[in-house]
Structure formats: C-alpha cells, structure tokens
Amino acid sequence: MNESNNKGWSEYEKLVLSELERHNTLIEHVRKDISLLQTEIAGLKIKSGFWGLLGAAIPIAMAMAFKVIG
C-alpha cells in the first residue's frame, strides 16, 4: 500500500512541477509586458509634458504680444 501511495505522489509531483513551470513562464511574459508598458508610459509622459509646455507657451506669447502692442 505504501508503494501505491508513492506512485500516486510521484505522478502528482510531476503535475505540480509542470504547473509551477507553466506559471513561471506566464509570470515571465507578464513581467516583459509590464516592462514594455512602463517604457510606453514614460514616452507618453514626455510627449504630454512637451504638449503642455507648448499649450502654455501660446497664451503667454499672446499676452506678451498684446502688452507690447497695447
């Protein structure tokens, strides 16, 4: 009876190990995706900062122009 329990555990052990390897692979893919998203977010932050600066510069330039003209 002890050998049949060991055989059952041996098969279950293989299943558990294969599932752990599968999960490890999935986690690696998720980490790569997160890294890619972080890079894309950083690029979007730079672009939004540039457009924000440009958007603020236009009214300031117009106000200065009106002050010089008026």
PDB file of N, CA, C and O in Angstrom, chain B, residues numbered from 101:
ATOM      1  N   MET B 101       0.824  -1.192   0.000  1.00  0.00           N
ATOM      2  CA  MET B 101       0.000   0.000   0.000  1.00  0.00           C
ATOM      3  C   MET B 101       0.868   1.256   0.000  1.00  0.00           C
ATOM      4  O   MET B 101       0.487   2.270  -0.584  1.00  0.00           O
ATOM      5  N   ASN B 102       2.007   1.199   0.636  1.00  0.00           N
ATOM      6  CA  ASN B 102       2.900   2.341   0.679  1.00  0.00           C
ATOM      7  C   ASN B 102       3.454   2.662  -0.708  1.00  0.00           C
ATOM      8  O   ASN B 102       3.646   3.828  -1.054  1.00  0.00           O
ATOM      9  N   GLU B 103       3.710   1.609  -1.505  1.00  0.00           N
ATOM     10  CA  GLU B 103       4.220   1.837  -2.861  1.00  0.00           C
ATOM     11  C   GLU B 103       3.171   2.498  -3.747  1.00  0.00           C
ATOM     12  O   GLU B 103       3.509   3.340  -4.579  1.00  0.00           O
ATOM     13  N   SER B 104       1.915   2.132  -3.582  1.00  0.00           N
ATOM     14  CA  SER B 104       0.868   2.766  -4.390  1.00  0.00           C
ATOM     15  C   SER B 104       0.715   4.239  -4.006  1.00  0.00           C
ATOM     16  O   SER B 104       0.431   5.070  -4.869  1.00  0.00           O
ATOM     17  N   ASN B 105       0.898   4.574  -2.727  1.00  0.00           N
ATOM     18  CA  ASN B 105       0.862   5.984  -2.319  1.00  0.00           C
ATOM     19  C   ASN B 105       2.032   6.738  -2.914  1.00  0.00           C
ATOM     20  O   ASN B 105       1.875   7.876  -3.356  1.00  0.00           O
ATOM     21  N   ASN B 106       3.214   6.117  -2.933  1.00  0.00           N
ATOM     22  CA  ASN B 106       4.386   6.762  -3.533  1.00  0.00           C
ATOM     23  C   ASN B 106       4.202   6.965  -5.023  1.00  0.00           C
ATOM     24  O   ASN B 106       4.591   7.998  -5.567  1.00  0.00           O
ATOM     25  N   LYS B 107       3.598   5.963  -5.696  1.00  0.00           N
ATOM     26  CA  LYS B 107       3.350   6.102  -7.133  1.00  0.00           C
ATOM     27  C   LYS B 107       2.364   7.244  -7.394  1.00  0.00           C
ATOM     28  O   LYS B 107       2.549   8.038  -8.316  1.00  0.00           O
ATOM     29  N   GLY B 108       1.332   7.314  -6.583  1.00  0.00           N
ATOM     30  CA  GLY B 108       0.370   8.403  -6.734  1.00  0.00           C
ATOM     31  C   GLY B 108       1.016   9.759  -6.498  1.00  0.00           C
ATOM     32  O   GLY B 108       0.734  10.720  -7.213  1.00  0.00           O
ATOM     33  N   TRP B 109       1.882   9.837  -5.495  1.00  0.00           N
ATOM     34  CA  TRP B 109       2.574  11.101  -5.223  1.00  0.00           C
ATOM     35  C   TRP B 109       3.535  11.446  -6.343  1.00  0.00           C
ATOM     36  O   TRP B 109       3.676  12.614  -6.706  1.00  0.00           O
ATOM     37  N   SER B 110       4.197  10.437  -6.894  1.00  0.00           N
ATOM     38  CA  SER B 110       5.146  10.678  -7.979  1.00  0.00           C
ATOM     39  C   SER B 110       4.434  11.329  -9.173  1.00  0.00           C
ATOM     40  O   SER B 110       4.945  12.281  -9.761  1.00  0.00           O
ATOM     41  N   GLU B 111       3.264  10.813  -9.522  1.00  0.00           N
ATOM     42  CA  GLU B 111       2.507  11.401 -10.623  1.00  0.00           C
ATOM     43  C   GLU B 111       2.021  12.804 -10.261  1.00  0.00           C
ATOM     44  O   GLU B 111       2.079  13.717 -11.085  1.00  0.00           O
ATOM     45  N   TYR B 112       1.550  12.969  -9.048  1.00  0.00           N
ATOM     46  CA  TYR B 112       1.084  14.282  -8.602  1.00  0.00           C
ATOM     47  C   TYR B 112       2.249  15.267  -8.548  1.00  0.00           C
ATOM     48  O   TYR B 112       2.087  16.442  -8.880  1.00  0.00           O
ATOM     49  N   GLU B 113       3.419  14.795  -8.131  1.00  0.00           N
ATOM     50  CA  GLU B 113       4.609  15.651  -8.071  1.00  0.00           C
ATOM     51  C   GLU B 113       4.963  16.171  -9.454  1.00  0.00           C
ATOM     52  O   GLU B 113       5.306  17.343  -9.611  1.00  0.00           O
ATOM     53  N   LYS B 114       4.882  15.299 -10.464  1.00  0.00           N
ATOM     54  CA  LYS B 114       5.164  15.713 -11.847  1.00  0.00           C
ATOM     55  C   LYS B 114       4.157  16.774 -12.297  1.00  0.00           C
ATOM     56  O   LYS B 114       4.522  17.752 -12.950  1.00  0.00           O
ATOM     57  N   LEU B 115       2.906  16.570 -11.944  1.00  0.00           N
ATOM     58  CA  LEU B 115       1.868  17.545 -12.303  1.00  0.00           C
ATOM     59  C   LEU B 115       2.135  18.888 -11.636  1.00  0.00           C
ATOM     60  O   LEU B 115       2.042  19.934 -12.278  1.00  0.00           O
ATOM     61  N   VAL B 116       2.465  18.858 -10.352  1.00  0.00           N
ATOM     62  CA  VAL B 116       2.727  20.103  -9.613  1.00  0.00           C
ATOM     63  C   VAL B 116       3.931  20.818 -10.212  1.00  0.00           C
ATOM     64  O   VAL B 116       3.895  22.033 -10.402  1.00  0.00           O
ATOM     65  N   LEU B 117       4.992  20.082 -10.510  1.00  0.00           N
ATOM     66  CA  LEU B 117       6.189  20.703 -11.084  1.00  0.00           C
ATOM     67  C   LEU B 117       5.906  21.294 -12.466  1.00  0.00           C
ATOM     68  O   LEU B 117       6.392  22.378 -12.789  1.00  0.00           O
ATOM     69  N   SER B 118       5.127  20.590 -13.275  1.00  0.00           N
ATOM     70  CA  SER B 118       4.816  21.130 -14.605  1.00  0.00           C
ATOM     71  C   SER B 118       3.963  22.387 -14.494  1.00  0.00           C
ATOM     72  O   SER B 118       4.143  23.327 -15.268  1.00  0.00           O
ATOM     73  N   GLU B 119       3.041  22.412 -13.543  1.00  0.00           N
ATOM     74  CA  GLU B 119       2.218  23.612 -13.340  1.00  0.00           C
ATOM     75  C   GLU B 119       3.066  24.781 -12.833  1.00  0.00           C
ATOM     76  O   GLU B 119       2.854  25.924 -13.239  1.00  0.00           O
ATOM     77  N   LEU B 120       4.013  24.500 -11.957  1.00  0.00           N
ATOM     78  CA  LEU B 120       4.904  25.560 -11.472  1.00  0.00           C
ATOM     79  C   LEU B 120       5.743  26.124 -12.613  1.00  0.00           C
ATOM     80  O   LEU B 120       5.948  27.336 -12.689  1.00  0.00           O
ATOM     81  N   GLU B 121       6.226  25.267 -13.495  1.00  0.00           N
ATOM     82  CA  GLU B 121       6.997  25.741 -14.652  1.00  0.00           C
ATOM     83  C   GLU B 121       6.121  26.571 -15.581  1.00  0.00           C
ATOM     84  O   GLU B 121       6.563  27.591 -16.110  1.00  0.00           O
ATOM     85  N   ARG B 122       4.875  26.133 -15.781  1.00  0.00           N
ATOM     86  CA  ARG B 122       3.949  26.879 -16.642  1.00  0.00           C
ATOM     87  C   ARG B 122       3.668  28.259 -16.050  1.00  0.00           C
ATOM     88  O   ARG B 122       3.661  29.261 -16.765  1.00  0.00           O
ATOM     89  N   HIS B 123       3.440  28.299 -14.745  1.00  0.00           N
ATOM     90  CA  HIS B 123       3.191  29.584 -14.085  1.00  0.00           C
ATOM     91  C   HIS B 123       4.420  30.486 -14.152  1.00  0.00           C
ATOM     92  O   HIS B 123       4.296  31.699 -14.317  1.00  0.00           O
ATOM     93  N   ASN B 124       5.591  29.898 -14.025  1.00  0.00           N
ATOM     94  CA  ASN B 124       6.818  30.688 -14.120  1.00  0.00           C
ATOM     95  C   ASN B 124       6.940  31.319 -15.503  1.00  0.00           C
ATOM     96  O   ASN B 124       7.327  32.480 -15.628  1.00  0.00           O
ATOM     97  N   THR B 125       6.612  30.561 -16.528  1.00  0.00           N
ATOM     98  CA  THR B 125       6.647  31.090 -17.894  1.00  0.00           C
ATOM     99  C   THR B 125       5.643  32.230 -18.057  1.00  0.00           C
ATOM    100  O   THR B 125       5.952  33.257 -18.660  1.00  0.00           O
ATOM    101  N   LEU B 126       4.449  32.042 -17.520  1.00  0.00           N
ATOM    102  CA  LEU B 126       3.433  33.095 -17.607  1.00  0.00           C
ATOM    103  C   LEU B 126       3.878  34.358 -16.877  1.00  0.00           C
ATOM    104  O   LEU B 126       3.668  35.467 -17.369  1.00  0.00           O
ATOM    105  N   ILE B 127       4.485  34.200 -15.721  1.00  0.00           N
ATOM    106  CA  ILE B 127       4.964  35.354 -14.948  1.00  0.00           C
ATOM    107  C   ILE B 127       6.058  36.090 -15.716  1.00  0.00           C
ATOM    108  O   ILE B 127       6.098  37.320 -15.708  1.00  0.00           O
ATOM    109  N   GLU B 128       6.940  35.350 -16.377  1.00  0.00           N
ATOM    110  CA  GLU B 128       7.985  35.986 -17.179  1.00  0.00           C
ATOM    111  C   GLU B 128       7.369  36.819 -18.303  1.00  0.00           C
ATOM    112  O   GLU B 128       7.829  37.928 -18.573  1.00  0.00           O
ATOM    113  N   HIS B 129       6.332  36.293 -18.958  1.00  0.00           N
ATOM    114  CA  HIS B 129       5.659  37.042 -20.021  1.00  0.00           C
ATOM    115  C   HIS B 129       4.997  38.300 -19.463  1.00  0.00           C
ATOM    116  O   HIS B 129       5.056  39.362 -20.083  1.00  0.00           O
ATOM    117  N   VAL B 130       4.377  38.183 -18.315  1.00  0.00           N
ATOM    118  CA  VAL B 130       3.725  39.344 -17.691  1.00  0.00           C
ATOM    119  C   VAL B 130       4.771  40.406 -17.344  1.00  0.00           C
ATOM    120  O   VAL B 130       4.540  41.597 -17.551  1.00  0.00           O
ATOM    121  N   ARG B 131       5.905  39.981 -16.825  1.00  0.00           N
ATOM    122  CA  ARG B 131       6.966  40.941 -16.491  1.00  0.00           C
ATOM    123  C   ARG B 131       7.465  41.668 -17.733  1.00  0.00           C
ATOM    124  O   ARG B 131       7.716  42.872 -17.691  1.00  0.00           O
ATOM    125  N   LYS B 132       7.609  40.944 -18.831  1.00  0.00           N
ATOM    126  CA  LYS B 132       8.048  41.584 -20.083  1.00  0.00           C
ATOM    127  C   LYS B 132       7.006  42.587 -20.556  1.00  0.00           C
ATOM    128  O   LYS B 132       7.344  43.687 -20.993  1.00  0.00           O
ATOM    129  N   ASP B 133       5.737  42.201 -20.467  1.00  0.00           N
ATOM    130  CA  ASP B 133       4.667  43.105 -20.883  1.00  0.00           C
ATOM    131  C   ASP B 133       4.635  44.361 -20.007  1.00  0.00           C
ATOM    132  O   ASP B 133       4.448  45.468 -20.512  1.00  0.00           O
ATOM    133  N   ILE B 134       4.815  44.187 -18.709  1.00  0.00           N
ATOM    134  CA  ILE B 134       4.825  45.330 -17.794  1.00  0.00           C
ATOM    135  C   ILE B 134       5.997  46.245 -18.110  1.00  0.00           C
ATOM    136  O   ILE B 134       5.853  47.468 -18.092  1.00  0.00           O
ATOM    137  N   SER B 135       7.149  45.666 -18.399  1.00  0.00           N
ATOM    138  CA  SER B 135       8.321  46.477 -18.744  1.00  0.00           C
ATOM    139  C   SER B 135       8.062  47.286 -20.017  1.00  0.00           C
ATOM    140  O   SER B 135       8.421  48.461 -20.095  1.00  0.00           O
ATOM    141  N   LEU B 136       7.446  46.659 -20.999  1.00  0.00           N
ATOM    142  CA  LEU B 136       7.107  47.359 -22.239  1.00  0.00           C
ATOM    143  C   LEU B 136       6.118  48.489 -21.965  1.00  0.00           C
ATOM    144  O   LEU B 136       6.269  49.590 -22.495  1.00  0.00           O
ATOM    145  N   LEU B 137       5.114  48.222 -21.145  1.00  0.00           N
ATOM    146  CA  LEU B 137       4.133  49.253 -20.810  1.00  0.00           C
ATOM    147  C   LEU B 137       4.772  50.417 -20.059  1.00  0.00           C
ATOM    148  O   LEU B 137       4.415  51.572 -20.288  1.00  0.00           O
ATOM    149  N   GLN B 138       5.718  50.120 -19.162  1.00  0.00           N
ATOM    150  CA  GLN B 138       6.398  51.191 -18.431  1.00  0.00           C
ATOM    151  C   GLN B 138       7.173  52.082 -19.397  1.00  0.00           C
ATOM    152  O   GLN B 138       7.198  53.302 -19.237  1.00  0.00           O
ATOM    153  N   THR B 139       7.803  51.476 -20.394  1.00  0.00           N
ATOM    154  CA  THR B 139       8.534  52.251 -21.398  1.00  0.00           C
ATOM    155  C   THR B 139       7.581  53.131 -22.197  1.00  0.00           C
ATOM    156  O   THR B 139       7.865  54.303 -22.445  1.00  0.00           O
ATOM    157  N   GLU B 140       6.456  52.563 -22.596  1.00  0.00           N
ATOM    158  CA  GLU B 140       5.480  53.334 -23.365  1.00  0.00           C
ATOM    159  C   GLU B 140       4.887  54.476 -22.528  1.00  0.00           C
ATOM    160  O   GLU B 140       4.674  55.573 -23.043  1.00  0.00           O
ATOM    161  N   ILE B 141       4.623  54.225 -21.258  1.00  0.00           N
ATOM    162  CA  ILE B 141       4.085  55.269 -20.379  1.00  0.00           C
ATOM    163  C   ILE B 141       5.094  56.392 -20.214  1.00  0.00           C
ATOM    164  O   ILE B 141       4.723  57.566 -20.212  1.00  0.00           O
ATOM    165  N   ALA B 142       6.371  56.041 -20.074  1.00  0.00           N
ATOM    166  CA  ALA B 142       7.398  57.078 -19.946  1.00  0.00           C
ATOM    167  C   ALA B 142       7.424  57.954 -21.196  1.00  0.00           C
ATOM    168  O   ALA B 142       7.543  59.175 -21.098  1.00  0.00           O
ATOM    169  N   GLY B 143       7.314  57.337 -22.362  1.00  0.00           N
ATOM    170  CA  GLY B 143       7.278  58.108 -23.605  1.00  0.00           C
ATOM    171  C   GLY B 143       6.062  59.017 -23.670  1.00  0.00           C
ATOM    172  O   GLY B 143       6.162  60.160 -24.116  1.00  0.00           O
ATOM    173  N   LEU B 144       4.918  58.518 -23.230  1.00  0.00           N
ATOM    174  CA  LEU B 144       3.703  59.348 -23.229  1.00  0.00           C
ATOM    175  C   LEU B 144       3.816  60.510 -22.250  1.00  0.00           C
ATOM    176  O   LEU B 144       3.302  61.597 -22.516  1.00  0.00           O
ATOM    177  N   LYS B 145       4.488  60.289 -21.113  1.00  0.00           N
ATOM    178  CA  LYS B 145       4.684  61.380 -20.157  1.00  0.00           C
ATOM    179  C   LYS B 145       5.540  62.480 -20.769  1.00  0.00           C
ATOM    180  O   LYS B 145       5.266  63.664 -20.575  1.00  0.00           O
ATOM    181  N   ILE B 146       6.572  62.094 -21.506  1.00  0.00           N
ATOM    182  CA  ILE B 146       7.434  63.083 -22.150  1.00  0.00           C
ATOM    183  C   ILE B 146       6.641  63.874 -23.193  1.00  0.00           C
ATOM    184  O   ILE B 146       6.729  65.100 -23.257  1.00  0.00           O
ATOM    185  N   LYS B 147       5.861  63.152 -24.013  1.00  0.00           N
ATOM    186  CA  LYS B 147       5.058  63.821 -25.040  1.00  0.00           C
ATOM    187  C   LYS B 147       4.036  64.765 -24.418  1.00  0.00           C
ATOM    188  O   LYS B 147       3.844  65.880 -24.903  1.00  0.00           O
ATOM    189  N   SER B 148       3.378  64.324 -23.344  1.00  0.00           N
ATOM    190  CA  SER B 148       2.362  65.172 -22.728  1.00  0.00           C
ATOM    191  C   SER B 148       3.005  66.398 -22.085  1.00  0.00           C
ATOM    192  O   SER B 148       2.411  67.476 -22.090  1.00  0.00           O
ATOM    193  N   GLY B 149       4.197  66.252 -21.537  1.00  0.00           N
ATOM    194  CA  GLY B 149       4.900  67.394 -20.972  1.00  0.00           C
ATOM    195  C   GLY B 149       5.253  68.406 -22.042  1.00  0.00           C
ATOM    196  O   GLY B 149       5.127  69.613 -21.834  1.00  0.00           O
ATOM    197  N   PHE B 150       5.699  67.909 -23.196  1.00  0.00           N
ATOM    198  CA  PHE B 150       6.023  68.803 -24.301  1.00  0.00           C
ATOM    199  C   PHE B 150       4.792  69.556 -24.776  1.00  0.00           C
ATOM    200  O   PHE B 150       4.836  70.772 -24.962  1.00  0.00           O
ATOM    201  N   TRP B 151       3.680  68.828 -24.975  1.00  0.00           N
ATOM    202  CA  TRP B 151       2.462  69.481 -25.455  1.00  0.00           C
ATOM    203  C   TRP B 151       1.883  70.420 -24.400  1.00  0.00           C
ATOM    204  O   TRP B 151       1.276  71.434 -24.745  1.00  0.00           O
ATOM    205  N   GLY B 152       2.059  70.100 -23.143  1.00  0.00           N
ATOM    206  CA  GLY B 152       1.618  71.000 -22.082  1.00  0.00           C
ATOM    207  C   GLY B 152       2.422  72.293 -22.087  1.00  0.00           C
ATOM    208  O   GLY B 152       1.876  73.384 -21.922  1.00  0.00           O
ATOM    209  N   LEU B 153       3.727  72.148 -22.278  1.00  0.00           N
ATOM    210  CA  LEU B 153       4.595  73.328 -22.363  1.00  0.00           C
ATOM    211  C   LEU B 153       4.206  74.187 -23.558  1.00  0.00           C
ATOM    212  O   LEU B 153       4.100  75.409 -23.454  1.00  0.00           O
ATOM    213  N   LEU B 154       3.998  73.540 -24.678  1.00  0.00           N
ATOM    214  CA  LEU B 154       3.606  74.277 -25.880  1.00  0.00           C
ATOM    215  C   LEU B 154       2.238  74.941 -25.697  1.00  0.00           C
ATOM    216  O   LEU B 154       2.033  76.083 -26.107  1.00  0.00           O
ATOM    217  N   GLY B 155       1.314  74.219 -25.082  1.00  0.00           N
ATOM    218  CA  GLY B 155      -0.011  74.782 -24.851  1.00  0.00           C
ATOM    219  C   GLY B 155       0.020  75.980 -23.915  1.00  0.00           C
ATOM    220  O   GLY B 155      -0.769  76.911 -24.076  1.00  0.00           O
ATOM    221  N   ALA B 156       0.925  75.967 -22.937  1.00  0.00           N
ATOM    222  CA  ALA B 156       1.037  77.100 -22.020  1.00  0.00           C
ATOM    223  C   ALA B 156       1.804  78.257 -22.664  1.00  0.00           C
ATOM    224  O   ALA B 156       1.575  79.418 -22.324  1.00  0.00           O
ATOM    225  N   ALA B 157       2.698  77.950 -23.578  1.00  0.00           N
ATOM    226  CA  ALA B 157       3.515  78.996 -24.207  1.00  0.00           C
ATOM    227  C   ALA B 157       2.690  79.882 -25.139  1.00  0.00           C
ATOM    228  O   ALA B 157       2.968  81.075 -25.266  1.00  0.00           O
ATOM    229  N   ILE B 158       1.706  79.324 -25.773  1.00  0.00           N
ATOM    230  CA  ILE B 158       0.911  80.102 -26.735  1.00  0.00           C
ATOM    231  C   ILE B 158       0.154  81.242 -26.046  1.00  0.00           C
ATOM    232  O   ILE B 158       0.267  82.378 -26.507  1.00  0.00           O
ATOM    233  N   PRO B 159      -0.604  81.012 -24.979  1.00  0.00           N
ATOM    234  CA  PRO B 159      -1.287  82.136 -24.336  1.00  0.00           C
ATOM    235  C   PRO B 159      -0.314  83.150 -23.722  1.00  0.00           C
ATOM    236  O   PRO B 159      -0.581  84.352 -23.716  1.00  0.00           O
ATOM    237  N   ILE B 160       0.799  82.660 -23.215  1.00  0.00           N
ATOM    238  CA  ILE B 160       1.796  83.581 -22.650  1.00  0.00           C
ATOM    239  C   ILE B 160       2.359  84.475 -23.749  1.00  0.00           C
ATOM    240  O   ILE B 160       2.512  85.681 -23.558  1.00  0.00           O
ATOM    241  N   ALA B 161       2.667  83.879 -24.905  1.00  0.00           N
ATOM    242  CA  ALA B 161       3.190  84.672 -26.025  1.00  0.00           C
ATOM    243  C   ALA B 161       2.159  85.683 -26.514  1.00  0.00           C
ATOM    244  O   ALA B 161       2.507  86.811 -26.863  1.00  0.00           O
ATOM    245  N   MET B 162       0.904  85.284 -26.540  1.00  0.00           N
ATOM    246  CA  MET B 162      -0.143  86.218 -26.952  1.00  0.00           C
ATOM    247  C   MET B 162      -0.295  87.350 -25.944  1.00  0.00           C
ATOM    248  O   MET B 162      -0.464  88.504 -26.336  1.00  0.00           O
ATOM    249  N   ALA B 163      -0.239  87.041 -24.668  1.00  0.00           N
ATOM    250  CA  ALA B 163      -0.344  88.079 -23.641  1.00  0.00           C
ATOM    251  C   ALA B 163       0.825  89.055 -23.732  1.00  0.00           C
ATOM    252  O   ALA B 163       0.638  90.263 -23.592  1.00  0.00           O
ATOM    253  N   MET B 164       1.999  88.547 -23.961  1.00  0.00           N
ATOM    254  CA  MET B 164       3.165  89.436 -24.094  1.00  0.00           C
ATOM    255  C   MET B 164       3.030  90.310 -25.335  1.00  0.00           C
ATOM    256  O   MET B 164       3.384  91.489 -25.307  1.00  0.00           O
ATOM    257  N   ALA B 165       2.513  89.729 -26.441  1.00  0.00           N
ATOM    258  CA  ALA B 165       2.342  90.488 -27.663  1.00  0.00           C
ATOM    259  C   ALA B 165       1.324  91.617 -27.456  1.00  0.00           C
ATOM    260  O   ALA B 165       1.537  92.743 -27.908  1.00  0.00           O
ATOM    261  N   PHE B 166       0.213  91.305 -26.768  1.00  0.00           N
ATOM    262  CA  PHE B 166      -0.782  92.339 -26.506  1.00  0.00           C
ATOM    263  C   PHE B 166      -0.228  93.448 -25.602  1.00  0.00           C
ATOM    264  O   PHE B 166      -0.567  94.622 -25.750  1.00  0.00           O
ATOM    265  N   LYS B 167       0.631  93.041 -24.666  1.00  0.00           N
ATOM    266  CA  LYS B 167       1.213  94.034 -23.760  1.00  0.00           C
ATOM    267  C   LYS B 167       2.158  94.969 -24.517  1.00  0.00           C
ATOM    268  O   LYS B 167       2.190  96.175 -24.268  1.00  0.00           O
ATOM    269  N   VAL B 168       2.922  94.394 -25.441  1.00  0.00           N
ATOM    270  CA  VAL B 168       3.850  95.215 -26.236  1.00  0.00           C
ATOM    271  C   VAL B 168       3.074  96.111 -27.202  1.00  0.00           C
ATOM    272  O   VAL B 168       3.434  97.274 -27.379  1.00  0.00           O
ATOM    273  N   ILE B 169       2.043  95.603 -27.812  1.00  0.00           N
ATOM    274  CA  ILE B 169       1.262  96.367 -28.792  1.00  0.00           C
ATOM    275  C   ILE B 169       0.395  97.406 -28.091  1.00  0.00           C
ATOM    276  O   ILE B 169       0.268  98.537 -28.560  1.00  0.00           O
ATOM    277  N   GLY B 170      -0.200  97.017 -26.965  1.00  0.00           N
ATOM    278  CA  GLY B 170      -1.172  97.901 -26.323  1.00  0.00           C
ATOM    279  C   GLY B 170      -0.570  98.802 -25.362  1.00  0.00           C
ATOM    280  O   GLY B 170      -1.270  99.605 -24.744  1.00  0.00           O
TER     281      GLY B 170
END
